[in-house]
Amino acid sequence: MTASVARAALAPADGERRHRSRRHSTVTAVLALLLIALTVGGLLAGPFGVGIEELLRLVTGAASGATEFVVVTLRMPRLALGALVGAALALAGALFQTVLRNPLASPDIIGVSQGAVAAAAAGMLLFGLSGAPLALMAFAGAVTVAAAISLIAGRGRAAGYRFVLTGVGAAFFLQACTGFLLTRGEVREVQQALVWMVGGLSGAAWPDVAVLAGAFTVLVTAAALTARPLRILQLGDDAAAGLGVRADRARPMVLAVGVALAAVAVAFAGPMVFVAFISAPIVRRLLGDGSLALVPTALFGAALVLAADLVAQYAIPGAQLPAGIVTGLIGAPYLLWLLATRRGGSS
């Protein structure tokens, strides 16, 4: 009798667990299919039309030289770079928002991306850098700013709250520094800097993709290793301590991985605003729970950047816009909605 009562009590929990598992699998599969569809669409779309037959001939090695150049040299690196950048930014946002327990805790809100932008602007306008040296300087700028914010925020229970406030202040300061550099630069150099600062995938090449893919692989492995302590941190510092996870040690480790993901993405594509900010919250709403969901979040971020880039390239005939403009148009209303609902909920 006791065993039957226990089984009856556990049945709803098991049913709920199976339902969540099916929902996770369905959302992940749909996002993966969406990413594949956007990739195929990106290979086919454009003024140089490429049909399905030509794409299949390219796979078998029977396509013309022009088709191979357009698809392999121009379109595939752009799509690969966009997917990697979107996934890296989405994962960075998920790590930041989870460990700091704040929906506004995103690299493009709390100064990390602005650190990369300010460093890149200095590299372009003061030292004439481009290519790999510019990407390295942008990466160094993001990491330096994140380290400074962490140092100022300190440790303790309120460290996450102080981190966000310090980061917002740093973002405004860095924007002012970037504006000053732009006012002192030559017109042609300022135009180039402004295009990079919006964020886009033009000029993508296979060497960039290879470097970013290598860094992404290492950082995703690190993110996977932080998944268990991060899930425990979601229970609160006291509960985490009871389960053997020290928040003051685990939190900096997770933030370091998030900073590195955001830094490498911004270094190669500029600040794709709001990708890191909106990806994880939207995925959690699709899943219907507060789980970490790193894989679907990465898929969503990759799909978001590819979709934004396709819209930026082909929405306005004869004009190609940076993809960062489209992500900004998507993310800004979401930010306003989030602020409005939080204010309404607190009143």
Buried (B, 14 or more C-beta within 10 A) or exposed (E): EEEEEEEEEEEEEEEEEEEBEEBBEEBBEBBBEBBEEBBEBBBBBBEEEBEEEBBEBBEEEEBEEEBBEBBBEEBBBBBBBBBBBBBBBBBBBBBBBBBBEBBBBBBBBBBBBBBBBBBBBBBBBEEEBEEEEBBBBBBBBBBBBBEBBBEBBEEEEEBBBBBBBBBBBBBEBBBEBBEEBBEEBEEEBBEBBEBBBBBBBBBBEBEBBEBBBEBBEEBBEBBEEBEEBBBBBBEEBEEBEEEEBEBEEBBBBBBBBBBBBBBBBBBBBBBBBBBBBBBBBBBBEBBEEEBBBBBBBBBBBBBBBBBBBBBBBBEEEEEEBBBBBBBBBBBEEBBEEBEEEEEEEEE
